[in-house]
């Protein structure tokens, strides 16, 4: 099988490329330079450096020629900050590239697309009473992204969106997204305890994401049309997760106090003021985030198992992510930022 990928040198795309190549597939990727120093990017992957958005349709079609599957392993999530209107940026990075490339895929004879999405789309579908897309631009953008994928499907072209949860693991030379978590909790270190919501989240390692992507690309079940698959191998409550985080930060036994949404909302007032001061348009409504984090956003691992995902050490992956994030936060290492490709 021949695969064309956007974002093959990123944390998740690199894992997918490695898995696909080990399984005997050919992978070509367009990616933004520079490469992170020391990253284990497979030498067998053909890399075309450049901005896909600056390529002509003819150039993109030539890249796609002969490919069986297109993988979109790029884009941005809610942790990346933008000025208003934030939806313009979500459209630019997560939606517009698909609207442009899907027709080119069809012209080039590509039969299937795999798109990395978000489990917030899954939450929106199972909790319609929360009206999440009305208050959270990021969630609306992920639903819009899925609609673009669904609309592109026909008798000759299928699309699969992987609704990915929290992901742990690192790529040498690249800054983890979890520096955001350090920024959020560091100010409470001087308190007797850390206060955090009582809910929880689904999660998996970046190695497992590579297996998920490969499994979806191979489509061994032979599914046609559109499908959005909720992804998660491990379900963990926030206090259990923070125990691992604090161990990684050298704060073993740190007391964690769970708080109700109304208490968290009091603290979010400072966040709202900070966003306004810095001109940031948040992709997530700070005043609804407490309700979201109070919920156990858990996912049955059966979907991952169907895609061929194997067990991994999630605690070690979290520990590694936090240690590198803390070092980056402390200015001890200089790393490439995560980017939208």
C-alpha positions as a LaTeX table, in Angstrom:
\begin{tabular}{lrrr}
\hline
Residue & $x$ (\AA) & $y$ (\AA) & $z$ (\AA) \\
\hline
Unk1 & 0.00 & 0.00 & 0.00 \\
Unk2 & 1.23 & 3.51 & $-0.84$ \\
Unk3 & 0.47 & 6.27 & 1.65 \\
Unk4 & 0.69 & 10.04 & 1.29 \\
Unk5 & 0.72 & 11.95 & 4.57 \\
Unk6 & 0.65 & 15.55 & 5.69 \\
Unk7 & 2.63 & 15.81 & 8.92 \\
Unk8 & 4.76 & 12.69 & 8.74 \\
Unk9 & 7.62 & 14.22 & 10.74 \\
Unk10 & 5.42 & 15.28 & 13.67 \\
Unk11 & 4.99 & 13.30 & 16.88 \\
Unk12 & 1.99 & 11.28 & 15.71 \\
Unk13 & 2.71 & 11.21 & 11.99 \\
Unk14 & 6.19 & 9.88 & 12.63 \\
Unk15 & 4.79 & 7.06 & 14.77 \\
Unk16 & 2.27 & 6.22 & 12.05 \\
Unk17 & 4.95 & 6.24 & 9.34 \\
Unk18 & 7.18 & 3.96 & 11.42 \\
Unk19 & 4.36 & 1.46 & 11.97 \\
Unk20 & 3.24 & 1.51 & 8.34 \\
Unk21 & 6.78 & 1.01 & 7.02 \\
Unk22 & 7.37 & $-1.88$ & 9.42 \\
Unk23 & 4.24 & $-3.48$ & 7.95 \\
Unk24 & 5.65 & $-3.23$ & 4.45 \\
Unk25 & 3.88 & $-0.09$ & 3.20 \\
Unk26 & 5.44 & 2.86 & 1.36 \\
Unk27 & 5.08 & 6.32 & 2.94 \\
Unk28 & 5.58 & 9.75 & 1.42 \\
Unk29 & 5.06 & 12.92 & 3.44 \\
Unk30 & 5.09 & 16.66 & 2.99 \\
Unk31 & 6.25 & 18.45 & 6.14 \\
Unk32 & 7.50 & 21.80 & 7.38 \\
Unk33 & 11.20 & 22.08 & 8.17 \\
Unk34 & 13.23 & 21.94 & 10.32 \\
Unk35 & 13.30 & 18.38 & 11.57 \\
Unk36 & 13.54 & 18.01 & 15.35 \\
Unk37 & 17.09 & 17.03 & 16.31 \\
Unk38 & 17.37 & 13.36 & 17.18 \\
Unk39 & 13.81 & 12.44 & 16.15 \\
Unk40 & 13.51 & 8.79 & 15.03 \\
Unk41 & 12.08 & 9.61 & 11.61 \\
Unk42 & 12.24 & 6.47 & 9.44 \\
Unk43 & 14.82 & 6.82 & 6.70 \\
Unk44 & 12.55 & 4.86 & 4.35 \\
Unk45 & 9.95 & 7.65 & 4.36 \\
Unk46 & 10.14 & 10.01 & 1.40 \\
Unk47 & 9.94 & 13.57 & 2.73 \\
Unk48 & 8.98 & 16.62 & 0.67 \\
Unk49 & 9.78 & 19.76 & 2.64 \\
Unk50 & 7.48 & 22.72 & 2.28 \\
Unk51 & 4.11 & 24.25 & 3.11 \\
Unk52 & 1.34 & 22.20 & 1.50 \\
Unk53 & $-0.84$ & 25.33 & 1.41 \\
Unk54 & 1.65 & 27.03 & $-0.89$ \\
Unk55 & 1.74 & 24.15 & $-3.38$ \\
Unk56 & $-0.34$ & 24.38 & $-6.56$ \\
Unk57 & $-3.13$ & 21.89 & $-7.23$ \\
Unk58 & $-1.01$ & 20.31 & $-9.94$ \\
Unk59 & 1.92 & 19.91 & $-7.55$ \\
Unk60 & $-0.27$ & 18.29 & $-4.90$ \\
Unk61 & $-1.91$ & 15.99 & $-7.43$ \\
Unk62 & 1.53 & 14.89 & $-8.59$ \\
Unk63 & 2.49 & 14.09 & $-4.99$ \\
Unk64 & $-0.69$ & 12.03 & $-4.58$ \\
Unk65 & $-0.26$ & 10.11 & $-7.82$ \\
Unk66 & $-0.13$ & 6.36 & $-7.19$ \\
Unk67 & $-1.18$ & 6.61 & $-3.55$ \\
Unk68 & $-3.88$ & 4.40 & $-2.07$ \\
Unk69 & $-4.41$ & 6.28 & 1.19 \\
Unk70 & $-4.14$ & 9.90 & 2.33 \\
Unk71 & $-3.42$ & 10.62 & 6.01 \\
Unk72 & $-3.93$ & 14.04 & 7.58 \\
Unk73 & $-1.70$ & 13.99 & 10.67 \\
Unk74 & $-1.51$ & 17.74 & 11.09 \\
Unk75 & $-3.66$ & 20.58 & 12.40 \\
Unk76 & $-3.95$ & 22.28 & 15.79 \\
Unk77 & $-5.86$ & 21.56 & 18.98 \\
Unk78 & $-7.48$ & 23.69 & 21.66 \\
Unk79 & $-4.22$ & 24.24 & 23.54 \\
Unk80 & $-2.78$ & 26.44 & 20.77 \\
Unk81 & $-3.70$ & 30.09 & 21.38 \\
Unk82 & $-4.95$ & 32.46 & 18.67 \\
Unk83 & $-6.39$ & 35.98 & 18.50 \\
Unk84 & $-10.03$ & 36.55 & 17.58 \\
Unk85 & $-11.74$ & 35.11 & 15.68 \\
Unk86 & $-10.27$ & 31.74 & 16.63 \\
Unk87 & $-12.55$ & 29.87 & 14.22 \\
Unk88 & $-10.63$ & 31.41 & 11.32 \\
Unk89 & $-7.48$ & 29.64 & 12.51 \\
Unk90 & $-9.21$ & 26.33 & 13.14 \\
Unk91 & $-10.61$ & 26.54 & 9.62 \\
Unk92 & $-7.17$ & 27.38 & 8.18 \\
Unk93 & $-5.32$ & 24.51 & 9.87 \\
Unk94 & $-7.94$ & 21.78 & 10.37 \\
Unk95 & $-10.59$ & 22.17 & 7.68 \\
Unk96 & $-9.43$ & 24.14 & 4.63 \\
Unk97 & $-6.59$ & 21.70 & 3.79 \\
Unk98 & $-9.13$ & 18.85 & 3.61 \\
Unk99 & $-11.61$ & 20.80 & 1.50 \\
Unk100 & $-8.83$ & 21.42 & $-0.97$ \\
Unk101 & $-7.08$ & 18.06 & $-0.99$ \\
Unk102 & $-10.04$ & 15.65 & $-1.03$ \\
Unk103 & $-11.00$ & 16.50 & $-4.64$ \\
Unk104 & $-7.33$ & 16.17 & $-5.61$ \\
Unk105 & $-7.20$ & 12.78 & $-3.90$ \\
Unk106 & $-10.10$ & 11.60 & $-6.02$ \\
Unk107 & $-8.52$ & 12.90 & $-9.23$ \\
Unk108 & $-5.32$ & 11.04 & $-8.36$ \\
Unk109 & $-7.17$ & 7.79 & $-7.63$ \\
Unk110 & $-6.72$ & 7.76 & $-3.84$ \\
Unk111 & $-9.39$ & 5.53 & $-2.30$ \\
Unk112 & $-9.27$ & 6.33 & 1.42 \\
Unk113 & $-8.49$ & 9.13 & 3.85 \\
Unk114 & $-7.61$ & 8.95 & 7.54 \\
Unk115 & $-7.94$ & 12.19 & 9.50 \\
Unk116 & $-6.76$ & 12.88 & 13.04 \\
Unk117 & $-9.62$ & 14.49 & 14.93 \\
Unk118 & $-10.63$ & 15.00 & 18.56 \\
Unk119 & $-12.59$ & 13.09 & 21.17 \\
Unk120 & $-14.38$ & 16.34 & 21.94 \\
Unk121 & $-16.44$ & 15.59 & 18.83 \\
Unk122 & $-17.36$ & 12.29 & 20.47 \\
Unk123 & $-18.32$ & 14.13 & 23.66 \\
Unk124 & $-20.49$ & 16.51 & 21.68 \\
Unk125 & $-22.38$ & 13.58 & 20.18 \\
Unk126 & $-22.98$ & 11.71 & 23.43 \\
Unk127 & $-23.85$ & 14.81 & 25.49 \\
Unk128 & $-26.06$ & 16.97 & 23.23 \\
Unk129 & $-27.70$ & 18.57 & 26.26 \\
Unk130 & $-24.44$ & 20.40 & 27.03 \\
Unk131 & $-24.70$ & 22.35 & 23.74 \\
Unk132 & $-20.94$ & 22.25 & 23.44 \\
Unk133 & $-20.61$ & 23.55 & 19.89 \\
Unk134 & $-22.53$ & 26.70 & 20.82 \\
Unk135 & $-20.01$ & 27.68 & 23.48 \\
Unk136 & $-16.75$ & 26.08 & 22.33 \\
Unk137 & $-15.39$ & 27.08 & 18.90 \\
Unk138 & $-12.87$ & 24.25 & 18.97 \\
Unk139 & $-15.58$ & 21.63 & 19.33 \\
Unk140 & $-17.60$ & 23.23 & 16.56 \\
Unk141 & $-14.54$ & 23.18 & 14.31 \\
Unk142 & $-14.01$ & 19.47 & 14.93 \\
Unk143 & $-17.64$ & 18.74 & 14.07 \\
Unk144 & $-17.25$ & 20.86 & 10.92 \\
Unk145 & $-14.13$ & 18.87 & 10.08 \\
Unk146 & $-16.03$ & 15.59 & 10.36 \\
Unk147 & $-18.79$ & 16.97 & 8.13 \\
Unk148 & $-16.23$ & 17.80 & 5.43 \\
Unk149 & $-14.93$ & 14.23 & 5.63 \\
Unk150 & $-18.42$ & 12.74 & 5.47 \\
Unk151 & $-19.41$ & 14.91 & 2.50 \\
Unk152 & $-16.31$ & 13.80 & 0.58 \\
Unk153 & $-17.27$ & 10.12 & 0.69 \\
Unk154 & $-18.73$ & 8.34 & $-2.32$ \\
Unk155 & $-18.68$ & 4.87 & $-3.85$ \\
Unk156 & $-14.96$ & 5.26 & $-4.66$ \\
Unk157 & $-13.71$ & 7.19 & $-1.63$ \\
Unk158 & $-14.01$ & 6.51 & 2.12 \\
Unk159 & $-12.91$ & 8.64 & 5.06 \\
Unk160 & $-12.20$ & 7.75 & 8.68 \\
Unk161 & $-11.84$ & 10.34 & 11.45 \\
Unk162 & $-9.97$ & 9.16 & 14.53 \\
Unk163 & $-11.41$ & 10.98 & 17.56 \\
Unk164 & $-8.21$ & 11.12 & 19.59 \\
Unk165 & $-8.08$ & 11.74 & 23.36 \\
Unk166 & $-5.14$ & 12.80 & 25.55 \\
Unk167 & $-1.90$ & 11.42 & 24.12 \\
Unk168 & 1.37 & 10.87 & 25.96 \\
Unk169 & 4.88 & 10.28 & 24.75 \\
Unk170 & 7.66 & 12.45 & 23.39 \\
Unk171 & 9.63 & 13.00 & 20.23 \\
Unk172 & 13.29 & 13.93 & 20.77 \\
Unk173 & 13.85 & 17.59 & 19.91 \\
Unk174 & 10.17 & 18.62 & 19.96 \\
Unk175 & 8.37 & 20.45 & 22.76 \\
Unk176 & 5.46 & 18.44 & 24.23 \\
Unk177 & 2.04 & 20.08 & 24.45 \\
Unk178 & 1.97 & 19.20 & 28.14 \\
Unk179 & 3.96 & 22.30 & 29.06 \\
Unk180 & 0.46 & 23.83 & 29.13 \\
Unk181 & $-0.45$ & 21.59 & 32.08 \\
Unk182 & 2.67 & 22.67 & 33.97 \\
Unk183 & 1.68 & 26.30 & 33.42 \\
Unk184 & $-1.82$ & 25.57 & 34.74 \\
Unk185 & $-0.84$ & 23.85 & 37.99 \\
Unk186 & 2.59 & 25.32 & 38.86 \\
Unk187 & 1.15 & 28.32 & 40.72 \\
Unk188 & $-0.53$ & 25.94 & 43.22 \\
Unk189 & 2.77 & 24.26 & 44.17 \\
Unk190 & 3.13 & 26.61 & 47.13 \\
Unk191 & $-0.34$ & 25.71 & 48.40 \\
Unk192 & $-0.98$ & 22.85 & 50.88 \\
Unk193 & $-2.71$ & 20.95 & 48.08 \\
Unk194 & $-3.49$ & 21.09 & 44.37 \\
Unk195 & $-7.14$ & 21.60 & 43.51 \\
Unk196 & $-8.45$ & 19.92 & 40.37 \\
Unk197 & $-11.74$ & 18.60 & 38.92 \\
Unk198 & $-12.95$ & 15.13 & 39.87 \\
Unk199 & $-13.68$ & 13.83 & 36.36 \\
Unk200 & $-11.38$ & 11.89 & 34.10 \\
Unk201 & $-10.24$ & 11.22 & 30.56 \\
Unk202 & $-9.46$ & 8.57 & 28.01 \\
Unk203 & $-5.83$ & 8.41 & 26.88 \\
Unk204 & $-3.21$ & 6.41 & 25.02 \\
Unk205 & 0.47 & 6.59 & 24.09 \\
Unk206 & 1.82 & 8.12 & 20.90 \\
Unk207 & 3.08 & 4.68 & 19.88 \\
Unk208 & $-0.49$ & 3.41 & 20.11 \\
Unk209 & $-1.70$ & 6.34 & 18.03 \\
Unk210 & 0.69 & 5.20 & 15.32 \\
Unk211 & $-0.92$ & 1.76 & 15.46 \\
Unk212 & $-4.42$ & 3.29 & 15.36 \\
Unk213 & $-3.57$ & 5.32 & 12.27 \\
Unk214 & $-1.98$ & 2.34 & 10.53 \\
Unk215 & $-4.96$ & 0.13 & 11.34 \\
Unk216 & $-7.40$ & 2.71 & 10.01 \\
Unk217 & $-5.33$ & 3.18 & 6.85 \\
Unk218 & $-5.20$ & $-0.56$ & 6.18 \\
Unk219 & $-8.97$ & $-0.80$ & 6.73 \\
Unk220 & $-8.83$ & $-4.56$ & 7.16 \\
Unk221 & $-12.56$ & $-4.61$ & 7.85 \\
Unk222 & $-13.14$ & $-3.20$ & 4.37 \\
Unk223 & $-15.52$ & $-0.50$ & 5.60 \\
Unk224 & $-16.80$ & 1.98 & 3.04 \\
Unk225 & $-18.19$ & 5.48 & 3.41 \\
Unk226 & $-17.63$ & 7.67 & 6.46 \\
Unk227 & $-16.82$ & 6.62 & 9.99 \\
Unk228 & $-15.77$ & 8.52 & 13.10 \\
Unk229 & $-14.12$ & 6.27 & 15.67 \\
Unk230 & $-13.73$ & 7.24 & 19.36 \\
Unk231 & $-10.22$ & 6.30 & 20.43 \\
Unk232 & $-8.95$ & 5.42 & 23.90 \\
Unk233 & $-6.99$ & 2.58 & 25.52 \\
Unk234 & $-6.87$ & 3.74 & 29.12 \\
Unk235 & $-9.40$ & 5.61 & 31.28 \\
Unk236 & $-8.06$ & 7.57 & 34.23 \\
Unk237 & $-9.54$ & 9.91 & 36.83 \\
Unk238 & $-7.79$ & 13.27 & 37.19 \\
Unk239 & $-6.42$ & 12.59 & 40.71 \\
Unk240 & $-4.85$ & 9.32 & 39.53 \\
Unk241 & $-3.35$ & 11.13 & 36.56 \\
Unk242 & $-1.99$ & 13.95 & 38.73 \\
Unk243 & $-0.35$ & 11.44 & 41.08 \\
Unk244 & 1.79 & 10.36 & 38.12 \\
Unk245 & 2.37 & 13.98 & 37.10 \\
Unk246 & 3.61 & 15.00 & 40.54 \\
Unk247 & 5.82 & 11.92 & 40.82 \\
Unk248 & 7.42 & 12.98 & 37.53 \\
Unk249 & 7.92 & 16.49 & 38.93 \\
Unk250 & 9.62 & 15.12 & 42.04 \\
Unk251 & 6.63 & 15.86 & 44.29 \\
Unk252 & 5.66 & 12.37 & 45.37 \\
Unk253 & 2.65 & 12.22 & 47.69 \\
Unk254 & 1.37 & 15.67 & 46.75 \\
Unk255 & $-2.14$ & 16.11 & 48.15 \\
Unk256 & $-4.85$ & 16.57 & 45.52 \\
Unk257 & $-8.24$ & 18.00 & 46.43 \\
Unk258 & $-11.08$ & 17.51 & 43.94 \\
Unk259 & $-13.37$ & 20.50 & 43.50 \\
Unk260 & $-16.88$ & 20.98 & 42.16 \\
Unk261 & $-17.42$ & 22.86 & 38.88 \\
Unk262 & $-18.68$ & 25.99 & 40.65 \\
Unk263 & $-15.43$ & 26.25 & 42.61 \\
Unk264 & $-13.33$ & 25.85 & 39.48 \\
Unk265 & $-15.41$ & 28.55 & 37.77 \\
Unk266 & $-14.37$ & 31.06 & 40.41 \\
Unk267 & $-10.74$ & 30.54 & 39.43 \\
Unk268 & $-11.52$ & 30.66 & 35.72 \\
Unk269 & $-12.42$ & 34.33 & 36.07 \\
Unk270 & $-8.70$ & 35.10 & 36.16 \\
Unk271 & $-8.22$ & 33.09 & 32.98 \\
Unk272 & $-10.91$ & 35.09 & 31.19 \\
Unk273 & $-9.25$ & 38.36 & 32.23 \\
Unk274 & $-5.84$ & 37.08 & 31.12 \\
Unk275 & $-7.17$ & 36.07 & 27.70 \\
Unk276 & $-8.77$ & 39.49 & 27.28 \\
Unk277 & $-5.58$ & 41.27 & 28.29 \\
Unk278 & $-3.48$ & 39.27 & 25.81 \\
Unk279 & $-6.05$ & 39.39 & 23.01 \\
Unk280 & $-6.62$ & 35.62 & 23.03 \\
Unk281 & $-9.86$ & 34.11 & 21.71 \\
Unk282 & $-10.17$ & 30.80 & 23.57 \\
Unk283 & $-11.27$ & 27.74 & 21.64 \\
Unk284 & $-12.87$ & 26.41 & 24.82 \\
Unk285 & $-15.33$ & 28.39 & 26.93 \\
Unk286 & $-13.48$ & 28.81 & 30.26 \\
Unk287 & $-16.78$ & 28.92 & 32.10 \\
Unk288 & $-17.99$ & 25.59 & 30.66 \\
Unk289 & $-14.63$ & 23.86 & 30.96 \\
Unk290 & $-15.27$ & 23.02 & 34.64 \\
Unk291 & $-18.38$ & 21.02 & 33.66 \\
Unk292 & $-16.45$ & 19.24 & 30.90 \\
Unk293 & $-13.60$ & 18.32 & 33.25 \\
Unk294 & $-16.06$ & 17.16 & 35.91 \\
Unk295 & $-17.27$ & 14.49 & 33.49 \\
Unk296 & $-15.65$ & 11.07 & 33.03 \\
Unk297 & $-14.86$ & 11.28 & 29.32 \\
Unk298 & $-14.05$ & 7.58 & 29.08 \\
Unk299 & $-13.95$ & 5.42 & 25.93 \\
Unk300 & $-14.20$ & 1.65 & 25.55 \\
Unk301 & $-10.87$ & 0.29 & 24.28 \\
Unk302 & $-12.68$ & $-2.15$ & 21.98 \\
Unk303 & $-12.40$ & 0.37 & 19.14 \\
Unk304 & $-8.63$ & 0.49 & 19.52 \\
Unk305 & $-8.37$ & $-3.28$ & 19.74 \\
Unk306 & $-10.32$ & $-3.60$ & 16.48 \\
Unk307 & $-7.65$ & $-1.41$ & 14.86 \\
Unk308 & $-4.85$ & $-3.63$ & 16.15 \\
Unk309 & $-3.58$ & $-1.52$ & 19.05 \\
Unk310 & $-1.27$ & $-3.27$ & 21.50 \\
Unk311 & $-0.80$ & $-2.65$ & 25.22 \\
Unk312 & 1.79 & $-0.06$ & 26.24 \\
Unk313 & 3.12 & 1.56 & 29.43 \\
Unk314 & 0.89 & 4.60 & 29.83 \\
Unk315 & 2.44 & 5.57 & 33.19 \\
Unk316 & 5.91 & 5.66 & 31.64 \\
Unk317 & 4.59 & 7.72 & 28.71 \\
Unk318 & 2.97 & 10.26 & 31.05 \\
Unk319 & 6.14 & 10.43 & 33.16 \\
Unk320 & 8.32 & 11.04 & 30.10 \\
Unk321 & 5.96 & 13.72 & 28.75 \\
Unk322 & 5.88 & 15.59 & 32.06 \\
Unk323 & 9.63 & 15.43 & 32.67 \\
Unk324 & 10.38 & 16.90 & 29.25 \\
Unk325 & 7.58 & 19.46 & 29.63 \\
Unk326 & 8.91 & 20.55 & 33.03 \\
Unk327 & 12.42 & 20.93 & 31.61 \\
Unk328 & 11.03 & 23.04 & 28.77 \\
Unk329 & 8.96 & 25.11 & 31.21 \\
Unk330 & 12.07 & 25.71 & 33.34 \\
Unk331 & 14.05 & 26.78 & 30.27 \\
Unk332 & 16.54 & 23.94 & 30.66 \\
Unk333 & 16.10 & 22.65 & 27.11 \\
Unk334 & 15.40 & 24.34 & 23.79 \\
Unk335 & 12.91 & 22.39 & 21.70 \\
Unk336 & 10.94 & 22.87 & 18.50 \\
Unk337 & 7.35 & 23.95 & 19.06 \\
Unk338 & 4.49 & 21.67 & 18.02 \\
Unk339 & 3.03 & 23.07 & 14.81 \\
Unk340 & 0.05 & 22.73 & 12.53 \\
Unk341 & 2.25 & 21.51 & 9.63 \\
\hline
\end{tabular}
